[in-house]
Amino acid sequence: LIDRKMLADLAVHDAVAFTKLVEAARK
């Protein structure tokens, strides 16, 4: 399970991976 802090850190450090993760989560 991915928590919000992990997501926030990912968004800051790896925007591309964060975007892909969000896209995958929406499907």
Backbone as ProteinMPNN parsed JSONL, in Angstrom:
{"seq_chain_A": "LIDRKMLADLAVHDAVAFTKLVEAARK", "coords_chain_A": {"N_chain_A": [[0.86, -1.205, 0.0], [0.503, 2.208, -0.798], [1.359, 5.112, 0.846], [0.348, 8.537, 1.599], [2.519, 10.215, 2.143], [4.631, 8.919, 0.906], [3.776, 9.128, -1.722], [3.861, 11.906, -2.01], [6.607, 12.396, -1.72], [7.516, 11.008, -3.943], [6.332, 12.474, -5.982], [7.771, 14.823, -5.814], [10.445, 14.024, -6.24], [10.426, 12.326, -8.462], [8.718, 13.033, -10.902], [7.737, 11.959, -13.276], [7.432, 9.195, -12.789], [5.564, 9.4, -10.765], [3.384, 10.492, -12.156], [2.813, 8.372, -13.916], [2.075, 6.46, -12.046], [-0.246, 7.59, -10.966], [-1.839, 7.651, -13.258], [-2.101, 4.899, -13.694], [-3.467, 4.205, -11.395], [-5.911, 5.36, -11.803], [-7.144, 3.838, -13.706]], "CA_chain_A": [[0.0, 0.0, 0.0], [1.28, 3.444, -0.902], [0.776, 6.171, 1.675], [0.396, 9.874, 0.997], [3.869, 10.769, 2.265], [5.423, 8.301, -0.152], [3.339, 9.753, -2.971], [4.37, 13.277, -2.041], [8.05, 12.319, -1.977], [7.689, 10.578, -5.328], [5.949, 13.594, -6.842], [8.861, 15.799, -5.778], [11.711, 13.491, -6.744], [10.284, 11.613, -9.734], [7.402, 13.451, -11.382], [7.29, 11.05, -14.334], [6.959, 7.974, -12.147], [4.352, 9.775, -10.051], [2.328, 10.622, -13.154], [2.47, 7.023, -14.37], [1.39, 5.795, -10.945], [-1.585, 8.168, -10.906], [-2.552, 7.16, -14.442], [-2.405, 3.493, -13.455], [-4.443, 4.128, -10.312], [-7.212, 5.821, -12.297], [-7.722, 2.827, -14.598]], "C_chain_A": [[0.888, 1.245, 0.0], [0.607, 4.536, -0.077], [1.003, 7.545, 1.044], [1.79, 10.487, 1.064], [4.763, 10.22, 1.161], [5.07, 8.916, -1.499], [3.89, 11.163, -3.098], [5.863, 13.297, -2.358], [8.308, 11.949, -3.426], [7.381, 11.723, -6.284], [7.075, 14.624, -6.931], [10.094, 15.279, -6.507], [11.607, 12.852, -8.12], [8.888, 11.862, -10.291], [6.858, 12.491, -12.432], [6.723, 9.765, -13.743], [5.654, 8.245, -11.404], [3.171, 9.855, -11.004], [1.866, 9.257, -13.632], [1.678, 6.284, -13.304], [-0.051, 6.286, -10.835], [-2.432, 7.672, -12.076], [-2.995, 5.718, -14.228], [-3.502, 3.343, -12.404], [-5.842, 4.502, -10.792], [-7.913, 4.777, -13.15], [-8.51, 1.79, -13.809]], "O_chain_A": [[1.892, 1.313, 0.71], [-0.568, 4.845, -0.277], [1.755, 7.686, 0.08], [2.2, 11.199, 0.147], [5.549, 10.952, 0.557], [5.948, 9.192, -2.317], [4.335, 11.567, -4.173], [6.327, 14.108, -3.159], [9.203, 12.501, -4.067], [8.082, 11.919, -7.276], [7.303, 15.221, -7.983], [10.713, 15.998, -7.291], [12.584, 12.831, -8.869], [7.996, 11.022, -10.172], [5.655, 12.234, -12.477], [5.657, 9.303, -14.151], [4.746, 7.415, -11.414], [2.087, 9.352, -10.706], [0.666, 9.007, -13.743], [0.726, 5.568, -13.613], [-0.969, 5.49, -10.635], [-3.598, 7.316, -11.903], [-4.129, 5.358, -14.543], [-4.358, 2.466, -12.509], [-6.839, 4.021, -10.254], [-9.133, 4.817, -13.306], [-9.068, 0.862, -14.394]]}, "name": "protein", "num_of_chains": 1, "seq": "LIDRKMLADLAVHDAVAFTKLVEAARK"}
